[in-house]
Each structure stands twice: as C-alpha cells, then as structure tokens.
Amino acid sequence: MRTIKSFVMRAGRMTDGQQRGLDQGLPRFGLELTAGAPDFDAVFGRSAPRTFEIGFGMGHSLLEMAAAAPEQDFIGVEVHRPGVGALLNGLLTQNLTNVRVYQCDALEVLRNCIADASLDRLLLFFPDPWHKSRHHKRRIVQPEFAQLVRQKLKIGGVLHMATDWQPYAEYMQEVLQAAPGFRNQAQDGGCVPRPPERPTTKFERRGERLGHGVWDLKFQRID
C-alpha cells in the first residue's frame, strides 16, 4: 500500500551557492538512505550528544544551532534540493563539521538509518499543518510517529516541536499526551515558553510583527 506522505515535492531554481553546496558539500556531509544504518560515532569521529531535525527547510536554524553548539552533532533531513544545497553551502562557508545531511523522507531515515535509543533530541519545527480536515491524514504527527520517535530517542531524550498555527499545536499536544512513554515538559501540561536554543527564523519574526503566535511543545521520553 502506498504510504501517505506528509510533504509535497516542489521544484525550485538553484542559486549558484546552493549548487556549490550540492557539488562540494554532498560528498563531505551527505548520507544515503540506501546505505542503511551508519555508525554515527565513526561518521562524526566522536561520541557526542546527537540531534535529528526533520524538514530543516533552507537550513538557517540548523546552521545556527550547529554553530552555537560545536560539541554536539546534528543530523538533518530535507527533501527539497534548494534547501539541502543552501544548508551544505552554509556548512562549507562557516567551516562546520558537526552536521550530516539526508535528502529524502525523514521517516524512512528514522526507520532504517537511526539506531534505537540513540538520539538526544528530535526537532520538528513548523511542519505543514495540512489545515483542511480531509488532509489531516497527511500530518506527520500521528500516533505511529510518536511511537517511532519514542523508539529512537534515548530515555530522557526530548521531542521538540514548534508551529505557528494554534490548532495544530493543540492537535500535536493531544497526540503526544495520549502516546505512552512521554512526559510533557510544560508545567501546565500545555506549551513551553519559547526555548532559547531554537533560533528565530525570518519567517517567524515577520509573523510576530503581524501579531502571529508560535507554540513550542517539548515531550521527554520517560520509558
């Protein structure tokens, strides 16, 4: 049966910098789904706290987080080539070595390339909320997703989600509250205050000027 995707493939023009990122960065930082589960200690040349980001877009937040935390390792997954190229170009420009990149479906990477109980954090920032009711089945946050994330996080590891659409925040909270093995880190059982480690994007700043909100949720794996 064909798997329902939470994303839509979009064509986009490549800038010179993005193409440079793909040409020069993929051989250094790119990983392949078909290669199966790598030994990430060998890939990064060390054992360090490890963060997995689903759908890094144009890579601005991932670059900022990686630059701010050189003692940590990051694995980013994005399906859109311009975004992958932009991130890779940023890694080359900033001479960062603590990021590796997949260009494919993040759920396939989680299932096939990430060892169980190996991640310290999993980030899902501003996923498509699929507003229409008939499209809710396309939302990446589903009970099955919660259990896959639980399987890949270490005990004590954290799933950090953010959205700029309150109904989706409420939906994500509902799914994770019902999922076994997680604890909401918000004291009131809702959303957490904006975490300082999540960079503010240009899109988010523009939304704030227009009076739009952003909701952050953090759920910790407890067993």
DOKE-6430 format. One record per atom (N, C-alpha, C): residue in one letter; z, x, y. Coordinates in steps of 0.05 Angstrom, whole numbers, padded with zeros to 5 digits, always signed. Last residue first. Example, Ala and Ser with C-alpha at 12.3 -4.5 7.8 and 13.67 -1.06 7.14 Angstrom:
REM DOKE-6430
s+00142+00257-00045 s+00143+00273-00021 s+00157+00258+00001 a+00156+00264-00114 a+00156+00246-00090 a+00156+00264-00066 
***
This chain:
REM DOKE-6430
d+00588+00205+00126 d+00589+00209+00097 d+00561+00208+00085 i+00576+00205+00180 i+00604+00210+00172 i+00608+00212+00142 r+00532+00221+00230 r+00534+00217+00201 r+00563+00224+00193 q+00535+00187+00292 q+00542+00210+00276 q+00543+00203+00246 f+00493+00166+00343 f+00507+00158+00318 f+00510+00183+00301 k+00483+00149+00408 k+00488+00171+00390 k+00504+00160+00366 l+00437+00127+00458 l+00454+00120+00435 l+00458+00144+00417 d+00423+00111+00525 d+00426+00132+00504 d+00445+00122+00482 w+00379+00079+00568 w+00401+00075+00550 w+00401+00097+00528 v+00361+00072+00635 v+00357+00087+00610 v+00382+00084+00593 g+00331+00025+00682 g+00353+00038+00668 g+00344+00055+00645 h+00298+00024+00745 h+00297+00020+00716 h+00321+00036+00704 g+00291+00031+00800 g+00313+00015+00790 g+00314+00010+00761 l+00254+00066+00816 l+00246+00038+00816 l+00268+00020+00806 r+00280+00113+00806 r+00274+00106+00834 r+00266+00077+00837 e+00278+00112+00750 e+00304+00109+00764 e+00300+00101+00793 g+00224+00122+00741 g+00236+00096+00734 g+00262+00091+00748 r+00221+00175+00758 r+00205+00154+00772 r+00217+00127+00766 r+00253+00198+00719 r+00261+00199+00748 r+00246+00178+00764 e+00222+00188+00673 e+00249+00176+00676 e+00258+00176+00705 f+00177+00219+00683 f+00174+00190+00679 f+00201+00176+00683 k+00200+00269+00684 k+00188+00259+00708 k+00184+00229+00707 t+00262+00269+00647 t+00233+00272+00650 t+00224+00261+00676 t+00320+00306+00639 t+00308+00283+00653 t+00279+00288+00656 p+00345+00329+00575 p+00331+00333+00601 p+00320+00307+00612 r+00406+00323+00547 r+00379+00310+00546 r+00366+00314+00574 e+00455+00344+00557 e+00436+00361+00542 e+00409+00348+00540 p+00487+00306+00581 p+00475+00327+00598 p+00454+00343+00583 p+00476+00237+00564 p+00485+00264+00556 p+00472+00286+00573 r+00497+00181+00598 r+00474+00199+00595 r+00484+00227+00588 p+00546+00149+00556 p+00537+00158+00582 p+00514+00178+00578 v+00523+00109+00499 v+00539+00131+00510 v+00529+00137+00539 c+00528+00039+00484 c+00513+00063+00490 c+00531+00084+00502 g+00577+00012+00444 g+00551+00007+00455 g+00535+00033+00459 g+00629+00021+00430 g+00611+00011+00409 g+00583+00005+00419 d+00659+00045+00467 d+00659+00016+00468 d+00640+00004+00447 q+00650+00099+00457 q+00677+00088+00453 q+00678+00058+00453 a+00596+00120+00418 a+00604+00107+00443 a+00631+00094+00438 q+00582+00138+00369 q+00598+00156+00385 q+00607+00144+00412 n+00583+00101+00310 n+00574+00101+00338 n+00593+00118+00354 r+00572+00130+00248 r+00592+00120+00267 r+00581+00123+00295 f+00544+00118+00182 f+00542+00126+00211 f+00566+00115+00226 g+00544+00097+00131 g+00545+00126+00134 g+00544+00136+00163 p+00498+00041+00132 p+00522+00055+00122 p+00520+00085+00128 a+00477+00004+00188 a+00470+00024+00168 a+00495+00038+00158 a+00491-00029+00229 a+00491-00041+00202 a+00486-00020+00180 q+00486+00003+00272 q+00512-00007+00266 q+00514-00018+00238 l+00430+00011+00271 l+00448+00033+00264 l+00476+00024+00258 v+00412-00040+00287 v+00402-00028+00262 v+00422-00006+00253 e+00437-00047+00337 e+00442-00066+00315 e+00434-00054+00288 q+00415-00005+00367 q+00444-00006+00362 q+00450-00024+00338 m+00362-00022+00368 m+00369+00003+00355 m+00399+00004+00348 y+00369-00069+00399 y+00358-00071+00372 y+00366-00045+00356 e+00387-00049+00447 e+00404-00067+00432 e+00395-00070+00403 a+00342-00019+00461 a+00368-00005+00457 a+00387-00023+00441 y+00305-00060+00467 y+00302-00041+00445 y+00327-00025+00440 p+00326-00086+00512 p+00325-00100+00487 p+00320-00081+00463 q+00320-00042+00551 q+00346-00051+00541 q+00344-00067+00515 w+00282+00012+00553 w+00279-00017+00550 w+00304-00028+00537 d+00281+00066+00551 d+00283+00054+00578 d+00279+00024+00577 t+00321+00102+00504 t+00300+00084+00510 t+00303+00074+00539 a+00342+00150+00455 a+00342+00141+00483 a+00318+00123+00487 m+00385+00176+00405 m+00362+00160+00412 m+00364+00153+00442 h+00408+00221+00360 h+00409+00215+00388 h+00383+00201+00396 l+00447+00231+00305 l+00422+00219+00313 l+00425+00210+00342 v+00483+00288+00284 v+00481+00266+00303 v+00452+00257+00307 g+00528+00311+00231 g+00504+00312+00247 g+00500+00286+00263 g+00569+00301+00197 g+00576+00308+00225 g+00552+00311+00243 i+00533+00325+00145 i+00556+00310+00152 i+00566+00319+00179 k+00465+00335+00168 k+00489+00345+00156 k+00511+00324+00161 l+00409+00291+00157 l+00430+00302+00174 l+00452+00314+00157 k+00379+00268+00117 k+00371+00294+00126 k+00391+00307+00145 q+00402+00218+00106 q+00397+00237+00084 q+00392+00265+00094 r+00399+00193+00155 r+00425+00200+00144 r+00422+00221+00122 v+00344+00186+00158 v+00357+00204+00177 v+00384+00213+00166 l+00338+00148+00118 l+00324+00174+00116 l+00337+00194+00134 q+00368+00107+00139 q+00377+00120+00114 q+00363+00146+00109 a+00338+00093+00184 a+00366+00101+00187 a+00375+00116+00162 f+00290+00077+00160 f+00290+00101+00177 f+00319+00111+00180 e+00306+00029+00136 e+00297+00052+00119 e+00297+00078+00135 p+00319-00003+00181 p+00340+00005+00163 p+00331+00029+00145 q+00282+00027+00237 q+00285+00006+00216 q+00308+00015+00198 v+00248+00052+00286 v+00276+00048+00279 v+00277+00023+00262 i+00194+00047+00297 i+00203+00068+00279 i+00231+00064+00270 r+00160-00015+00296 r+00181+00002+00308 r+00191+00023+00287 r+00127-00049+00270 r+00117-00022+00276 r+00138-00004+00288 k+00151-00097+00269 k+00149-00083+00243 k+00139-00054+00247 h+00142-00118+00319 h+00167-00105+00314 h+00168-00090+00287 h+00096-00146+00331 h+00093-00117+00327 h+00120-00103+00321 r+00110-00197+00340 r+00094-00192+00317 r+00089-00163+00311 s+00138-00192+00389 s+00153-00197+00364 s+00136-00191+00339 k+00122-00138+00432 k+00115-00164+00421 k+00129-00168+00393 h+00137-00083+00442 h+00151-00106+00455 h+00146-00132+00440 w+00145-00028+00421 w+00129-00049+00409 w+00141-00076+00417 p+00170+00017+00441 p+00187-00006+00433 p+00172-00028+00420 d+00159+00083+00424 d+00145+00059+00432 d+00162+00035+00422 p+00216+00124+00443 p+00196+00115+00424 p+00183+00089+00434 f+00252+00157+00476 f+00232+00139+00487 f+00209+00133+00467 f+00270+00205+00430 f+00270+00198+00458 f+00246+00181+00466 l+00305+00224+00381 l+00284+00204+00384 l+00285+00193+00412 l+00330+00278+00344 l+00325+00266+00371 l+00302+00247+00369 l+00382+00300+00304 l+00355+00288+00304 l+00351+00272+00330 r+00420+00357+00288 r+00413+00335+00306 r+00385+00325+00300 d+00426+00389+00244 d+00450+00384+00260 d+00445+00361+00279 l+00400+00383+00178 l+00396+00381+00207 l+00423+00376+00221 s+00409+00382+00123 s+00403+00408+00135 s+00401+00407+00166 a+00412+00342+00083 a+00436+00352+00095 a+00432+00380+00108 d+00351+00359+00048 d+00374+00341+00053 d+00397+00356+00066 a+00298+00394+00083 a+00318+00392+00062 a+00340+00372+00069 i+00236+00372+00101 i+00263+00377+00111 i+00283+00373+00088 c+00187+00357+00081 c+00190+00384+00090 c+00218+00391+00099 n+00183+00303+00066 n+00171+00323+00049 n+00178+00352+00057 r+00208+00268+00103 r+00209+00263+00074 r+00203+00287+00058 l+00196+00291+00153 l+00223+00287+00144 l+00225+00284+00114 v+00139+00288+00151 v+00153+00314+00153 v+00182+00311+00143 e+00133+00233+00151 e+00123+00248+00128 e+00136+00276+00128 l+00153+00221+00201 l+00168+00211+00177 l+00158+00226+00152 a+00116+00244+00236 a+00143+00256+00234 a+00158+00246+00209 d+00050+00259+00224 d+00070+00237+00223 d+00098+00249+00218 c+00032+00318+00261 c+00027+00298+00240 c+00049+00276+00243 q+00040+00378+00274 q+00023+00358+00286 q+00015+00338+00265 y+00101+00414+00283 y+00083+00399+00265 y+00066+00380+00281 v+00129+00475+00304 v+00115+00450+00311 v+00099+00440+00288 r+00189+00509+00326 r+00166+00506+00308 r+00155+00478+00310 v+00225+00551+00369 v+00213+00525+00365 v+00190+00528+00344 n+00243+00600+00389 n+00262+00584+00373 n+00251+00555+00369 t+00217+00633+00423 t+00211+00637+00395 t+00227+00618+00377 l+00185+00637+00486 l+00206+00625+00470 l+00197+00628+00440 n+00155+00652+00532 n+00162+00672+00511 n+00186+00662+00494 q+00133+00618+00567 q+00161+00624+00570 q+00172+00644+00550 t+00080+00616+00547 t+00085+00623+00575 t+00114+00632+00579 l+00088+00598+00494 l+00075+00624+00499 l+00082+00634+00527 l+00111+00548+00503 l+00125+00568+00487 l+00114+00596+00493 g+00069+00523+00532 g+00095+00529+00545 g+00111+00549+00530 n+00031+00519+00493 n+00025+00536+00516 n+00051+00543+00531 l+00058+00483+00459 l+00052+00510+00450 l+00046+00529+00473 l+00059+00437+00492 l+00083+00450+00483 l+00079+00479+00475 a+00003+00428+00498 a+00019+00433+00521 a+00046+00447+00514 g-00013+00419+00445 g-00024+00442+00459 g-00007+00449+00483 v+00015+00372+00436 v+00021+00395+00419 v+00011+00420+00434 g-00010+00339+00474 g+00018+00345+00476 g+00026+00369+00459 p-00064+00338+00455 p-00057+00349+00482 p-00028+00356+00485 r-00056+00315+00402 r-00064+00343+00406 r-00058+00353+00434 h-00004+00276+00377 h-00026+00278+00397 h-00031+00307+00405 v+00039+00275+00343 v+00013+00270+00332 v-00010+00276+00351 e+00094+00319+00335 e+00079+00302+00353 e+00051+00299+00341 v+00157+00348+00326 v+00134+00335+00313 v+00121+00316+00333 g+00196+00408+00326 g+00184+00385+00340 g+00160+00375+00325 i+00255+00439+00315 i+00230+00432+00301 i+00220+00407+00315 f+00294+00493+00339 f+00283+00467+00343 f+00257+00463+00327 d+00356+00529+00339 d+00328+00526+00330 d+00320+00497+00332 q+00399+00563+00386 q+00393+00541+00368 q+00363+00541+00361 e+00405+00601+00424 e+00420+00605+00400 e+00415+00583+00379 p+00380+00583+00470 p+00365+00602+00453 p+00379+00608+00426 a+00380+00533+00504 a+00397+00538+00480 a+00383+00558+00461 a+00344+00527+00544 a+00372+00526+00551 a+00391+00534+00528 a+00296+00528+00517 a+00301+00550+00536 a+00331+00551+00543 a+00300+00480+00489 a+00298+00506+00474 a+00305+00529+00492 m+00301+00442+00530 m+00324+00445+00512 m+00324+00472+00497 e+00251+00451+00553 e+00275+00455+00569 e+00299+00458+00551 l+00217+00438+00510 l+00216+00464+00522 l+00242+00470+00537 l+00231+00384+00503 l+00235+00403+00482 l+00235+00432+00492 s+00213+00362+00552 s+00242+00361+00545 s+00248+00382+00523 h+00157+00372+00549 h+00173+00382+00571 h+00203+00383+00564 g+00120+00353+00511 g+00137+00376+00505 g+00156+00385+00526 m+00091+00308+00515 m+00079+00332+00526 m+00097+00356+00524 g+00121+00283+00457 g+00103+00277+00479 g+00088+00302+00489 f+00152+00289+00412 f+00160+00303+00436 f+00141+00299+00460 g+00167+00259+00360 g+00150+00250+00382 g+00157+00263+00409 i+00230+00278+00341 i+00207+00261+00334 i+00192+00253+00359 e+00261+00340+00331 e+00253+00319+00351 e+00228+00304+00341 f+00316+00369+00304 f+00290+00358+00297 f+00283+00337+00317 t+00355+00428+00306 t+00349+00402+00317 t+00320+00395+00310 r+00405+00469+00278 r+00377+00461+00277 r+00373+00432+00287 p+00441+00529+00285 p+00440+00500+00288 p+00412+00491+00292 a+00416+00582+00241 a+00426+00572+00267 a+00427+00542+00267 s+00399+00639+00210 s+00411+00614+00205 s+00424+00605+00230 r+00334+00671+00218 r+00362+00669+00222 r+00372+00642+00212 g+00279+00667+00219 g+00291+00694+00217 g+00321+00694+00221 f+00252+00620+00218 f+00263+00628+00244 f+00275+00656+00243 v+00236+00622+00163 v+00216+00616+00185 v+00226+00626+00211 a+00283+00631+00136 a+00263+00651+00135 a+00242+00647+00158 d+00309+00583+00148 d+00322+00608+00155 d+00302+00631+00155 f+00273+00547+00126 f+00273+00550+00155 f+00290+00574+00164 d+00230+00548+00077 d+00257+00559+00081 d+00259+00565+00111 p+00192+00486+00076 p+00195+00515+00080 p+00225+00523+00080 a+00164+00439+00035 a+00189+00446+00049 a+00192+00476+00052 g+00092+00437+00044 g+00117+00429+00033 g+00141+00438+00048 a+00043+00446+00065 a+00056+00469+00054 a+00083+00462+00041 t+00025+00400+00089 t+00015+00405+00062 t+00029+00429+00049 l+00044+00404+00141 l+00056+00385+00122 l+00049+00392+00093 e+00052+00467+00171 e+00034+00448+00158 e+00049+00430+00139 l+00068+00492+00236 l+00075+00489+00208 l+00057+00467+00197 g+00060+00539+00290 g+00052+00515+00276 g+00060+00516+00247 f+00069+00587+00316 f+00091+00567+00316 f+00085+00542+00300 r+00024+00620+00309 r+00051+00632+00311 r+00073+00611+00306 p-00022+00589+00307 p-00017+00609+00286 p+00011+00620+00286 l-00013+00557+00355 l-00011+00545+00328 l-00007+00566+00306 g-00022+00590+00400 g+00005+00583+00392 g+00007+00572+00364 q-00076+00599+00408 q-00059+00622+00405 q-00031+00615+00394 d-00100+00547+00407 d-00114+00571+00396 d-00095+00594+00390 l-00062+00513+00432 l-00071+00508+00404 l-00083+00533+00392 g-00058+00538+00482 g-00034+00533+00465 g-00042+00529+00436 r-00110+00534+00500 r-00098+00561+00495 r-00074+00558+00477 q-00111+00479+00507 q-00128+00492+00486 q-00119+00520+00480 q-00075+00474+00549 q-00069+00461+00523 q-00086+00473+00501 g-00103+00502+00589 g-00077+00512+00579 g-00069+00500+00553 d-00148+00471+00596 d-00151+00499+00587 d-00125+00509+00576 t-00136+00405+00568 t-00138+00424+00590 t-00141+00453+00579 m-00170+00357+00531 m-00153+00380+00530 m-00158+00397+00556 r-00168+00286+00534 r-00181+00311+00541 r-00161+00334+00540 g-00153+00245+00477 g-00147+00255+00503 g-00161+00281+00509 a-00143+00188+00437 a-00159+00210+00444 a-00152+00219+00472 r-00086+00168+00399 r-00102+00166+00424 r-00119+00191+00427 m-00059+00131+00347 m-00073+00156+00354 m-00090+00151+00379 v+00003+00100+00352 v-00026+00096+00353 v-00039+00122+00362 f+00061+00092+00310 f+00047+00104+00333 f+00017+00097+00330 s+00084+00075+00265 s+00098+00068+00290 s+00084+00079+00314 k+00045+00046+00212 k+00052+00068+00230 k+00066+00058+00255 i+00055+00024+00147 i+00053+00016+00175 i+00062+00039+00193 t+00018+00048+00093 t+00043+00049+00108 t+00038+00041+00137 r-00016+00011+00045 r-00018+00027+00069 r+00008+00025+00085 m+00000+00017-00024 m+00000+00000+00000 m+00000+00018+00025 
***
